[in-house]
């Protein structure tokens, strides 16, 4: 159980890190390239970075919702398993 929790935590961390880093890195290079191509320094760079920031935020929200649903599903399955097991030998006095 502990190993599964560690794997899930590492997967979530990698997913969140990717949503933060990759769009911004892509926006950085794309914005600089567009500014050099069209001579609009720094406007297309700033617009591209702002757009990539919004993409990052959207990706983080969607990813967080998916993870919350997984956790909620696991919690509900564990709580129903515990409630259905209950005490087997009931001593009625």
ABEGO torsion letter per residue (X at the ends): XAAAAAAAAAAAAAAAAAAAAAAAAAAAAAAAAAAAAAGAOAAAAAAAAAAAAAAAAAAAAAAAAAAAAAAAAAAAAAAAAAAAAEBABBBBX
